Amino acid sequence: MNGTSIIIPTYNEKTLLMDCLFSIRQHTYTPYEIIVVDNGSTDGTLEELLRQGVPFVSFADNRGFPAACNAGMKLARGSTVLLLNNDVLLTPHWLTNMLECLHFGMNVGMVGPMTNYASGRQKIKENYTTMEEMIAKYNVGKKGTYTEVQRLIGFCLLFKREVMERIGLLDERFSPGHYEDDDYCYRARKAGYRLMMAEDTFIYHHGSASFGKKSSDEFRAIVERSRQLFIEKWGVDPQKFI
């Protein structure tokens, strides 16, 4: 398939997911397929996906972000693959701009957008105002502006199929989540691929839709465990790449 496979893991956030799907349909102007991977939702998500005719895979329980992404990646038919959180809103020309960045150079392997909620360089420096202003400033005003980075965040991560075929799937030792995207980016860079930040693409991110339900202590424990796993695997602290 000469298009993009958009893989969306989800868990009990039906309203956010439906808003995300609507924004994809509204603002995506290049060929794509959607693969939703449901982690055992009990809020009517599956019924709504069936009603809308959206392709999905469903787990009986919550297996975490990496496993859900991997299930979608195994089914992906596109020449490019995109991992997407369910709590984002896409903007005009978002995928067109990111694809142009991805094909900017032969060795560009991964691309990520700018956003209002993230860790690291992809977070916009100014305060978020309105979607219209952000679109005008980034999607239009910074057209063709790219910056090479050492890591990209998995909330919206676009990569070539050849990258997936060369370095494999996400490492599920990081389940339920955090640092699996840092690990994937690190593996891509070790394989010789460049990572680019598409400054001409702004995407709205609600942020921590699933992890936000956990207590601050639980959240910190998950993050620190995954960070230690990365250090054990690679002998380097992923914080140095932020």
N, C-alpha and C positions, 0 to 999 in steps of 0.2 A: 504493500500500500504506500503510495507516494503522498504521505500526509503525516500528521502528528497524532500519536496515541496519547490521550490525556487521561492519566490514572489518578483517581480521587479516592483515597481512603476516607471512610466516614464511620462515625459512631455516635448515635443518638443526637444528632444535630440536624433534624429534618429541615427546619426553616432555613438555616444557614446554607445547607446543601442545595436546596431548591433555588435560593437566591444566586448561588454560585453558578449553577447550571443555566439559569436564565441569562446571566451576564455572559457566559460562554457563547450561547446562541446569538445573543445580541451583538457581540463585538468581535467575533472570530470570522475572518474573511478568507481563510485558507483551509484546505481539506483537513478534516480531523475525525477521530473517533473518540468516544467517551467510554471509559471503563471504570465504573464505580465499584469499589471493594468495601463491602460492609462488614464491620467487626462485631456482629451480633447485636445490632440495634433493636430496641424494643419500643420505639416511639412512633411507629408507622412509616418509617423510612422506606422499607421494602415495598409496602403497598403503594406508596406514592411513585416509586421508581417503576413499578409494574404499570401503574396507570398512565405514566408518561412514556412508557416504552423505552426507558433508558437501560442499556445493557449493564448488568452488575454481576458480581460474585459475592456470595454471602457465607461468612463463617458463623458457626454456632455460638462462638464466644469471641471476646476481644483479644486478638493475637498481637496487637500493637501495630505501630506505623510501618516498621521495616517489612514485616511479614505480609501486610496488606499490599504494600507497594510491589513486593516481589510477585505476588499472585497476579497483579495487573500486568507487570512487565513480562511475565511468561505468556500472556495472552496478546500482548501488543503486536500489531501488524504494521505500524507506521515506520517510515524511514527515520523519523525522529520521535523521541519519547519525552513526555513531560509529567513530572510528579507534581501534584497540586493539592494543597490543603483544601478542606471543604469550607473553610471560613474566610474565603477571599472573594473579592468582586473584581472582575476583569474590566478592562477599559478599551476604548477604540484603538484598533491596530496593535493590540498587545502582542499577539502571537506573530503577526507579520514582522513587527520590529525585532522581536527576539530571534526569529529565524534569520533575518538579515544579519544580525550580529553573529549567530552561530556559523553562518557561512562566510563570514568576513575574512577568515583565513583557513587554510587547509588544516592546521593543527589546533583550531579552536574546537574544543570538545563539549564544553558545558557553558550555559548562559543562565543568568538570573536577573530579575528586574529590581527596580527600586520600590520601596514600600514605606508605609508609616509605622509599621510595627515589626521589628526584627532586631537581632543582635549583629553587630559588625557594620561593615561599610554600606550595606544595602539599605540601611535606614536613612531616610531623608534627614537633612540637617535642620531644616526649618520645621515649625509646627504645622501639622496638617490643618488645612482650612476647609476647602470644599473639593469634591471630586473634579469639578470643572476647572478649578485653578490648578490642581495638580496635573491634570491632563494637558492643559495649555503649557505649563512650565516644562513638563518632562516629555510626554509623548509627541508633542509638537515642537516645543522650543529647543529640545536637546536632540533632535533627530540625528541619528548617526554617531552619537557620542558613546564610546565604549571605554571601559577601564579594565585592565587585567588585574585579577585578584588571586589570592591563594585559597580562598574557600567561598562557597556559595551555600545559601540556606535552602533546605529541602521543601519549604512551603510552596515554592514555584521554581522548579529546576528542570531546564530543558537540555537534552543531550542527544547526540547522534546515536543511531542504532549501533554503529560500529564501536562506540565506546562501551555500550552494554555488552556487546558480543566479546569484546576484548577483556574487560575487567570483571564481568559477571554481574550478579545481583547485589542488593544491599546485604550487609552482614547482620544477620538476625540476632547475634549475641547482644546487640544494642537495644533489643526490645525491652520495654514497650516503646522506647524512643529516646532521642537526643544523641547527637554525635554520629549517628549512622550516615548523615549527610556529609559531615566533616570527613568521615572515613572514606566515603565514596569519592569525594573531591580529591582527597590525598592519593587514592589509588589511581585516579585519572591523571593527576599530575605526574605520578611516578611512571605512568605509561607514555608520557610525552605530550599529553594534551594540555592546552591552555584553557583557563577559566576566565570568562569575560562577564563583567557587570554591564548590562544594557541600561545606560542612564536615560535612554529615550523611552523607557517603559515604566510607568507607575501602576502598581496594583494595590488596591486597598486590602489590608489584612486586619481582620478583627483581633486575632491573636489568642493562642492558648485555649481554643474552644473545648478541647478534651482535657488537656492537662490542667486547665484552670479550675476544674472541679475538684482537684486534689488539694489537700492542705499544703501550706507553704513548706512544712517539714517533709512531707511526702515528695513534693516536687523537687526540693533541693537534693533529697536522697537519690532520686532517679537520675538527676543531672550529674551528680558527683560520681555515681556508680558508672555511668556511661563514659564519663571523662577518664576514670581510672582504667576502664577497659581499653580505651584508645591508647593510653600511655603504655599499658602492658603489651598491646599489640605492636605498636610502632616505636616505642622508646622515645616519644616526643610528646610534649603537652600541646593539645590542639589549641589552647588559648593563644599560642604564639602566632597563629595564622589569622586571628580576628583583626 
